[in-house]
Amino acid sequence: MAVALELQAKSMDMVPSRWIEALIRGRLLHAQTLSRPDELAFIEVQVELRRIGVHIHHVLNAIQETAGANPDHLRQLREQAGEIRLQLARLRAAFQGNLDNWNGAS
């Protein structure tokens, strides 16, 4: 049993006591715990997608304020902003899937 615990903890880049804590938090509190590299990657992707979305929103606003804005450009920017929102939702769903793993879901 100790070997299995060590292997599970190591697979998440955690010490066994941290892994046990994460398991308990996940089961009892439905609180997410990622390995540190996964957590940093998750945060980085969200930050980058939000940053891109903000830039697209600013460009869209600037184009709308100019006379003679090209409707095709506006449509394309709206589509890109929608795609970013969709990708953020998918990222959050993947995060939830990780939580399902802790909760014993298949």
C-alpha positions as CSV (number, residue, x, y, z in Angstrom):
1,M,0.0,0.0,0.0
2,A,2.8,2.4,0.8
3,V,4.4,1.8,-2.6
4,A,1.1,2.5,-4.3
5,L,0.8,5.8,-2.3
6,E,4.3,6.8,-3.3
7,L,3.6,6.1,-7.0
8,Q,0.3,8.1,-6.9
9,A,1.9,11.0,-5.2
10,K,4.9,11.0,-7.5
11,S,2.7,10.9,-10.6
12,M,1.2,14.2,-9.4
13,D,4.6,15.6,-8.5
14,M,3.6,15.6,-4.8
15,V,4.9,14.1,-1.5
16,P,2.5,11.5,-0.1
17,S,1.1,13.7,2.6
18,R,0.2,16.4,0.1
19,W,-1.4,13.8,-2.1
20,I,-3.5,12.4,0.7
21,E,-4.5,16.0,1.6
22,A,-5.5,16.6,-2.0
23,L,-7.5,13.4,-2.1
24,I,-9.4,14.3,1.1
25,R,-10.1,17.9,-0.1
26,G,-11.3,16.5,-3.4
27,R,-13.6,13.9,-1.9
28,L,-15.0,15.9,1.0
29,L,-14.9,19.5,-0.1
30,H,-15.0,19.1,-3.9
31,A,-11.8,21.2,-3.9
32,Q,-9.5,20.9,-6.9
33,T,-5.8,20.1,-6.4
34,L,-3.4,20.0,-9.4
35,S,0.2,19.2,-9.5
36,R,2.3,22.4,-9.4
37,P,3.3,22.1,-13.1
38,D,-0.3,21.5,-14.2
39,E,-1.5,24.3,-12.0
40,L,1.0,26.8,-13.5
41,A,0.2,25.6,-17.0
42,F,-3.6,26.0,-16.4
43,I,-3.1,29.5,-15.0
44,E,-0.8,30.5,-17.9
45,V,-3.2,29.4,-20.6
46,Q,-6.2,31.2,-19.0
47,V,-4.2,34.4,-18.6
48,E,-3.0,34.3,-22.2
49,L,-6.5,33.6,-23.6
50,R,-8.0,36.4,-21.5
51,R,-5.2,38.8,-22.7
52,I,-5.9,37.9,-26.3
53,G,-9.6,38.4,-25.7
54,V,-9.1,41.8,-24.2
55,H,-6.9,42.9,-27.1
56,I,-9.6,41.7,-29.6
57,H,-12.2,43.6,-27.7
58,H,-10.2,46.8,-27.7
59,V,-9.6,46.5,-31.5
60,L,-13.3,45.8,-32.0
61,N,-14.2,48.9,-30.1
62,A,-11.7,51.0,-31.9
63,I,-13.0,49.8,-35.3
64,Q,-16.6,50.5,-34.3
65,E,-15.7,54.1,-33.4
66,T,-14.2,54.8,-36.8
67,A,-16.3,56.0,-39.7
68,G,-16.7,53.4,-42.4
69,A,-15.8,50.3,-40.3
70,N,-15.8,47.2,-42.5
71,P,-18.7,44.9,-41.5
72,D,-16.7,41.8,-42.4
73,H,-13.8,42.9,-40.1
74,L,-16.3,43.4,-37.3
75,R,-17.9,40.0,-37.9
76,Q,-14.5,38.3,-37.9
77,L,-13.4,40.0,-34.7
78,R,-16.7,39.0,-33.0
79,E,-16.2,35.4,-34.2
80,Q,-12.6,35.4,-32.8
81,A,-13.8,36.7,-29.5
82,G,-16.5,34.0,-29.4
83,E,-13.8,31.4,-30.2
84,I,-11.7,32.6,-27.2
85,R,-14.7,32.4,-24.9
86,L,-15.4,28.8,-26.2
87,Q,-11.8,27.8,-25.6
88,L,-11.8,29.2,-22.1
89,A,-15.0,27.2,-21.4
90,R,-13.4,24.1,-22.7
91,L,-10.3,24.7,-20.5
92,R,-12.6,25.0,-17.5
93,A,-14.4,21.8,-18.5
94,A,-11.0,20.0,-18.7
95,F,-10.2,21.4,-15.2
96,Q,-13.5,20.0,-14.0
97,G,-12.6,16.6,-15.5
98,N,-9.5,16.6,-13.4
99,L,-11.7,17.3,-10.4
100,D,-13.9,14.3,-11.4
101,N,-10.8,12.1,-11.2
102,W,-10.3,13.1,-7.6
103,N,-14.0,12.5,-6.8
104,G,-13.7,8.9,-8.2
105,A,-15.8,9.6,-11.3
106,S,-15.0,7.7,-14.4
